[in-house]
Amino acid sequence: MNDEPPSPEMFSVLRDQAFEEIERVAGLAASYSRSLGEAAFRGDRATMDMHLRQLRLCVLSMIKTYKDFLGD
């Protein structure tokens, strides 16, 4: 097992990948949010439940990625 901290170059790559992942998941969250609004407009509770779960997982994933790679 390597106990050395990541090199500055590796840290930069990991940081960039974290930003890319958050951007990707934020796009998914935006899509799920739009679909949630459309389902609410139609009164479709089953679809609302599904999109709320998807949106929740997106938010949790973004928070974890942020804390693990970008947080203080």
N, CA, C and O atoms as CSV, one atom per row, in Angstrom:
chain,resi,resn,atom,element,x,y,z
A,1,MET,N,N,0.851,-1.177,0.000
A,1,MET,CA,C,0.000,0.000,0.000
A,1,MET,C,C,0.896,1.240,0.000
A,1,MET,O,O,1.899,1.288,0.712
A,2,ASN,N,N,0.536,2.220,-0.786
A,2,ASN,CA,C,1.308,3.453,-0.918
A,2,ASN,C,C,0.693,4.525,-0.031
A,2,ASN,O,O,-0.448,4.940,-0.235
A,3,ASP,N,N,1.471,4.972,0.966
A,3,ASP,CA,C,0.965,5.974,1.897
A,3,ASP,C,C,1.359,7.394,1.507
A,3,ASP,O,O,1.100,8.340,2.251
A,4,GLU,N,N,1.980,7.542,0.351
A,4,GLU,CA,C,2.397,8.866,-0.094
A,4,GLU,C,C,1.193,9.648,-0.603
A,4,GLU,O,O,0.300,9.073,-1.225
A,5,PRO,N,N,1.160,10.954,-0.345
A,5,PRO,CA,C,0.061,11.767,-0.891
A,5,PRO,C,C,0.183,11.843,-2.410
A,5,PRO,O,O,1.270,11.650,-2.954
A,6,PRO,N,N,-0.914,12.118,-3.089
A,6,PRO,CA,C,-0.846,12.218,-4.553
A,6,PRO,C,C,0.065,13.368,-4.972
A,6,PRO,O,O,0.172,14.383,-4.284
A,7,SER,N,N,0.708,13.185,-6.103
A,7,SER,CA,C,1.559,14.246,-6.645
A,7,SER,C,C,0.679,15.430,-7.040
A,7,SER,O,O,-0.530,15.270,-7.211
A,8,PRO,N,N,1.274,16.618,-7.187
A,8,PRO,CA,C,0.483,17.771,-7.632
A,8,PRO,C,C,-0.208,17.525,-8.972
A,8,PRO,O,O,-1.323,17.996,-9.196
A,9,GLU,N,N,0.453,16.793,-9.852
A,9,GLU,CA,C,-0.150,16.497,-11.162
A,9,GLU,C,C,-1.377,15.588,-11.004
A,9,GLU,O,O,-2.419,15.812,-11.620
A,10,MET,N,N,-1.223,14.554,-10.157
A,10,MET,CA,C,-2.348,13.641,-9.926
A,10,MET,C,C,-3.490,14.369,-9.228
A,10,MET,O,O,-4.655,14.157,-9.563
A,11,PHE,N,N,-3.168,15.218,-8.268
A,11,PHE,CA,C,-4.196,15.990,-7.575
A,11,PHE,C,C,-4.964,16.860,-8.576
A,11,PHE,O,O,-6.186,16.980,-8.487
A,12,SER,N,N,-4.256,17.454,-9.513
A,12,SER,CA,C,-4.893,18.287,-10.532
A,12,SER,C,C,-5.828,17.465,-11.405
A,12,SER,O,O,-6.929,17.910,-11.728
A,13,VAL,N,N,-5.398,16.266,-11.791
A,13,VAL,CA,C,-6.240,15.378,-12.607
A,13,VAL,C,C,-7.489,14.977,-11.833
A,13,VAL,O,O,-8.595,15.012,-12.372
A,14,LEU,N,N,-7.313,14.597,-10.569
A,14,LEU,CA,C,-8.469,14.208,-9.750
A,14,LEU,C,C,-9.446,15.362,-9.566
A,14,LEU,O,O,-10.661,15.171,-9.620
A,15,ARG,N,N,-8.910,16.558,-9.348
A,15,ARG,CA,C,-9.770,17.749,-9.189
A,15,ARG,C,C,-10.561,18.002,-10.468
A,15,ARG,O,O,-11.763,18.262,-10.424
A,16,ASP,N,N,-9.874,17.923,-11.610
A,16,ASP,CA,C,-10.559,18.148,-12.889
A,16,ASP,C,C,-11.647,17.103,-13.129
A,16,ASP,O,O,-12.733,17.429,-13.609
A,17,GLN,N,N,-11.352,15.855,-12.795
A,17,GLN,CA,C,-12.354,14.795,-12.962
A,17,GLN,C,C,-13.545,15.002,-12.029
A,17,GLN,O,O,-14.681,14.702,-12.396
A,18,ALA,N,N,-13.290,15.508,-10.834
A,18,ALA,CA,C,-14.391,15.778,-9.905
A,18,ALA,C,C,-15.303,16.866,-10.463
A,18,ALA,O,O,-16.526,16.749,-10.395
A,19,PHE,N,N,-14.704,17.929,-11.017
A,19,PHE,CA,C,-15.521,18.980,-11.632
A,19,PHE,C,C,-16.349,18.423,-12.785
A,19,PHE,O,O,-17.530,18.741,-12.922
A,20,GLU,N,N,-15.718,17.588,-13.615
A,20,GLU,CA,C,-16.436,16.995,-14.755
A,20,GLU,C,C,-17.584,16.106,-14.283
A,20,GLU,O,O,-18.668,16.123,-14.864
A,21,GLU,N,N,-17.342,15.336,-13.233
A,21,GLU,CA,C,-18.391,14.452,-12.715
A,21,GLU,C,C,-19.549,15.255,-12.138
A,21,GLU,O,O,-20.712,14.926,-12.374
A,22,ILE,N,N,-19.245,16.292,-11.394
A,22,ILE,CA,C,-20.315,17.129,-10.847
A,22,ILE,C,C,-21.100,17.785,-11.966
A,22,ILE,O,O,-22.325,17.878,-11.888
A,23,GLU,N,N,-20.414,18.243,-13.009
A,23,GLU,CA,C,-21.114,18.838,-14.155
A,23,GLU,C,C,-22.032,17.816,-14.819
A,23,GLU,O,O,-23.167,18.137,-15.172
A,24,ARG,N,N,-21.542,16.583,-14.991
A,24,ARG,CA,C,-22.339,15.525,-15.633
A,24,ARG,C,C,-23.576,15.208,-14.799
A,24,ARG,O,O,-24.683,15.127,-15.332
A,25,VAL,N,N,-23.391,15.031,-13.508
A,25,VAL,CA,C,-24.519,14.664,-12.637
A,25,VAL,C,C,-25.489,15.839,-12.487
A,25,VAL,O,O,-26.697,15.633,-12.370
A,26,ALA,N,N,-24.973,17.056,-12.491
A,26,ALA,CA,C,-25.860,18.224,-12.436
A,26,ALA,C,C,-26.765,18.273,-13.672
A,26,ALA,O,O,-27.930,18.661,-13.582
A,27,GLY,N,N,-26.221,17.879,-14.815
A,27,GLY,CA,C,-27.046,17.810,-16.028
A,27,GLY,C,C,-28.157,16.777,-15.897
A,27,GLY,O,O,-29.292,17.013,-16.311
A,28,LEU,N,N,-27.819,15.631,-15.317
A,28,LEU,CA,C,-28.848,14.618,-15.065
A,28,LEU,C,C,-29.904,15.150,-14.105
A,28,LEU,O,O,-31.102,14.963,-14.314
A,29,ALA,N,N,-29.441,15.818,-13.047
A,29,ALA,CA,C,-30.377,16.361,-12.059
A,29,ALA,C,C,-31.313,17.377,-12.706
A,29,ALA,O,O,-32.502,17.417,-12.388
A,30,ALA,N,N,-30.784,18.193,-13.606
A,30,ALA,CA,C,-31.628,19.179,-14.291
A,30,ALA,C,C,-32.697,18.476,-15.128
A,30,ALA,O,O,-33.853,18.897,-15.155
A,31,SER,N,N,-32.301,17.412,-15.802
A,31,SER,CA,C,-33.256,16.653,-16.607
A,31,SER,C,C,-34.332,16.011,-15.727
A,31,SER,O,O,-35.521,16.073,-16.039
A,32,TYR,N,N,-33.899,15.394,-14.626
A,32,TYR,CA,C,-34.868,14.775,-13.717
A,32,TYR,C,C,-35.792,15.822,-13.114
A,32,TYR,O,O,-36.977,15.560,-12.909
A,33,SER,N,N,-35.267,16.990,-12.832
A,33,SER,CA,C,-36.074,18.071,-12.268
A,33,SER,C,C,-37.138,18.528,-13.269
A,33,SER,O,O,-38.295,18.736,-12.904
A,34,ARG,N,N,-36.736,18.680,-14.525
A,34,ARG,CA,C,-37.717,19.049,-15.557
A,34,ARG,C,C,-38.803,17.994,-15.677
A,34,ARG,O,O,-39.991,18.308,-15.751
A,35,SER,N,N,-38.372,16.723,-15.696
A,35,SER,CA,C,-39.342,15.630,-15.806
A,35,SER,C,C,-40.255,15.586,-14.591
A,35,SER,O,O,-41.440,15.279,-14.720
A,36,LEU,N,N,-39.722,15.887,-13.422
A,36,LEU,CA,C,-40.529,15.952,-12.210
A,36,LEU,C,C,-41.609,17.024,-12.336
A,36,LEU,O,O,-42.770,16.788,-12.000
A,37,GLY,N,N,-41.225,18.185,-12.815
A,37,GLY,CA,C,-42.193,19.264,-13.004
A,37,GLY,C,C,-43.282,18.891,-13.992
A,37,GLY,O,O,-44.455,19.203,-13.786
A,38,GLU,N,N,-42.884,18.217,-15.076
A,38,GLU,CA,C,-43.878,17.789,-16.068
A,38,GLU,C,C,-44.822,16.746,-15.478
A,38,GLU,O,O,-46.025,16.771,-15.739
A,39,ALA,N,N,-44.269,15.826,-14.677
A,39,ALA,CA,C,-45.115,14.812,-14.035
A,39,ALA,C,C,-46.069,15.466,-13.038
A,39,ALA,O,O,-47.224,15.060,-12.915
A,40,ALA,N,N,-45.582,16.470,-12.334
A,40,ALA,CA,C,-46.452,17.186,-11.391
A,40,ALA,C,C,-47.581,17.883,-12.138
A,40,ALA,O,O,-48.726,17.878,-11.686
A,41,PHE,N,N,-47.264,18.474,-13.265
A,41,PHE,CA,C,-48.274,19.146,-14.075
A,41,PHE,C,C,-49.375,18.159,-14.492
A,41,PHE,O,O,-50.556,18.506,-14.522
A,42,ARG,N,N,-48.966,16.928,-14.811
A,42,ARG,CA,C,-49.928,15.898,-15.239
A,42,ARG,C,C,-50.624,15.224,-14.053
A,42,ARG,O,O,-51.624,14.527,-14.230
A,43,GLY,N,N,-50.090,15.434,-12.840
A,43,GLY,CA,C,-50.652,14.755,-11.672
A,43,GLY,C,C,-50.231,13.295,-11.592
A,43,GLY,O,O,-50.957,12.474,-11.031
A,44,ASP,N,N,-49.077,12.961,-12.142
A,44,ASP,CA,C,-48.578,11.593,-12.225
A,44,ASP,C,C,-47.664,11.318,-11.023
A,44,ASP,O,O,-46.455,11.543,-11.084
A,45,ARG,N,N,-48.259,10.832,-9.943
A,45,ARG,CA,C,-47.507,10.644,-8.697
A,45,ARG,C,C,-46.427,9.575,-8.817
A,45,ARG,O,O,-45.350,9.737,-8.242
A,46,ALA,N,N,-46.676,8.494,-9.540
A,46,ALA,CA,C,-45.679,7.424,-9.664
A,46,ALA,C,C,-44.414,7.942,-10.343
A,46,ALA,O,O,-43.300,7.646,-9.911
A,47,THR,N,N,-44.599,8.714,-11.405
A,47,THR,CA,C,-43.442,9.281,-12.104
A,47,THR,C,C,-42.756,10.327,-11.242
A,47,THR,O,O,-41.531,10.441,-11.263
A,48,MET,N,N,-43.532,11.091,-10.487
A,48,MET,CA,C,-42.933,12.065,-9.565
A,48,MET,C,C,-42.056,11.361,-8.536
A,48,MET,O,O,-40.942,11.804,-8.258
A,49,ASP,N,N,-42.559,10.265,-7.972
A,49,ASP,CA,C,-41.778,9.506,-6.991
A,49,ASP,C,C,-40.448,9.055,-7.596
A,49,ASP,O,O,-39.399,9.178,-6.963
A,50,MET,N,N,-40.496,8.534,-8.821
A,50,MET,CA,C,-39.291,8.045,-9.474
A,50,MET,C,C,-38.281,9.179,-9.678
A,50,MET,O,O,-37.097,9.019,-9.384
A,51,HIS,N,N,-38.752,10.317,-10.178
A,51,HIS,CA,C,-37.840,11.429,-10.449
A,51,HIS,C,C,-37.332,12.069,-9.160
A,51,HIS,O,O,-36.207,12.569,-9.127
A,52,LEU,N,N,-38.124,12.063,-8.117
A,52,LEU,CA,C,-37.635,12.558,-6.827
A,52,LEU,C,C,-36.503,11.679,-6.301
A,52,LEU,O,O,-35.513,12.186,-5.774
A,53,ARG,N,N,-36.651,10.355,-6.446
A,53,ARG,CA,C,-35.578,9.447,-6.021
A,53,ARG,C,C,-34.315,9.678,-6.851
A,53,ARG,O,O,-33.211,9.720,-6.307
A,54,GLN,N,N,-34.477,9.826,-8.166
A,54,GLN,CA,C,-33.326,10.071,-9.044
A,54,GLN,C,C,-32.645,11.391,-8.684
A,54,GLN,O,O,-31.418,11.469,-8.619
A,55,LEU,N,N,-33.437,12.404,-8.456
A,55,LEU,CA,C,-32.900,13.716,-8.107
A,55,LEU,C,C,-32.156,13.659,-6.769
A,55,LEU,O,O,-31.092,14.260,-6.622
A,56,ARG,N,N,-32.708,12.948,-5.815
A,56,ARG,CA,C,-32.053,12.792,-4.507
A,56,ARG,C,C,-30.704,12.119,-4.660
A,56,ARG,O,O,-29.722,12.569,-4.069
A,57,LEU,N,N,-30.633,11.041,-5.446
A,57,LEU,CA,C,-29.368,10.343,-5.644
A,57,LEU,C,C,-28.341,11.231,-6.340
A,57,LEU,O,O,-27.152,11.171,-6.028
A,58,CYS,N,N,-28.793,12.045,-7.274
A,58,CYS,CA,C,-27.886,12.985,-7.941
A,58,CYS,C,C,-27.298,13.969,-6.933
A,58,CYS,O,O,-26.089,14.201,-6.922
A,59,VAL,N,N,-28.134,14.534,-6.103
A,59,VAL,CA,C,-27.665,15.515,-5.119
A,59,VAL,C,C,-26.689,14.862,-4.148
A,59,VAL,O,O,-25.638,15.429,-3.850
A,60,LEU,N,N,-27.025,13.687,-3.658
A,60,LEU,CA,C,-26.128,12.986,-2.731
A,60,LEU,C,C,-24.785,12.679,-3.393
A,60,LEU,O,O,-23.734,12.826,-2.769
A,61,SER,N,N,-24.820,12.260,-4.639
A,61,SER,CA,C,-23.590,11.962,-5.375
A,61,SER,C,C,-22.726,13.204,-5.553
A,61,SER,O,O,-21.510,13.148,-5.370
A,62,MET,N,N,-23.348,14.321,-5.908
A,62,MET,CA,C,-22.585,15.559,-6.094
A,62,MET,C,C,-21.974,16.030,-4.775
A,62,MET,O,O,-20.834,16.492,-4.754
A,63,ILE,N,N,-22.716,15.917,-3.685
A,63,ILE,CA,C,-22.193,16.318,-2.380
A,63,ILE,C,C,-21.002,15.446,-2.003
A,63,ILE,O,O,-19.985,15.957,-1.533
A,64,LYS,N,N,-21.119,14.138,-2.204
A,64,LYS,CA,C,-20.020,13.230,-1.874
A,64,LYS,C,C,-18.788,13.538,-2.725
A,64,LYS,O,O,-17.676,13.608,-2.202
A,65,THR,N,N,-18.976,13.720,-4.020
A,65,THR,CA,C,-17.852,14.039,-4.902
A,65,THR,C,C,-17.197,15.338,-4.471
A,65,THR,O,O,-15.971,15.437,-4.429
A,66,TYR,N,N,-18.002,16.321,-4.155
A,66,TYR,CA,C,-17.463,17.615,-3.715
A,66,TYR,C,C,-16.645,17.446,-2.434
A,66,TYR,O,O,-15.505,17.904,-2.354
A,67,LYS,N,N,-17.223,16.797,-1.449
A,67,LYS,CA,C,-16.533,16.635,-0.163
A,67,LYS,C,C,-15.246,15.818,-0.312
A,67,LYS,O,O,-14.215,16.157,0.267
A,68,ASP,N,N,-15.322,14.734,-1.100
A,68,ASP,CA,C,-14.174,13.853,-1.235
A,68,ASP,C,C,-13.020,14.448,-2.023
A,68,ASP,O,O,-11.859,14.165,-1.729
A,69,PHE,N,N,-13.325,15.275,-3.029
A,69,PHE,CA,C,-12.275,15.743,-3.929
A,69,PHE,C,C,-12.068,17.245,-3.951
A,69,PHE,O,O,-10.999,17.707,-4.351
A,70,LEU,N,N,-13.059,18.023,-3.531
A,70,LEU,CA,C,-12.945,19.469,-3.661
A,70,LEU,C,C,-13.117,20.207,-2.349
A,70,LEU,O,O,-12.783,21.388,-2.256
A,71,GLY,N,N,-13.631,19.535,-1.340
A,71,GLY,CA,C,-13.888,20.187,-0.058
A,71,GLY,C,C,-12.604,20.496,0.687
A,71,GLY,O,O,-11.526,20.001,0.357
A,72,ASP,N,N,-12.756,21.319,1.687
A,72,ASP,CA,C,-11.598,21.708,2.503
A,72,ASP,C,C,-11.205,20.637,3.481
A,72,ASP,O,O,-10.251,20.812,4.238
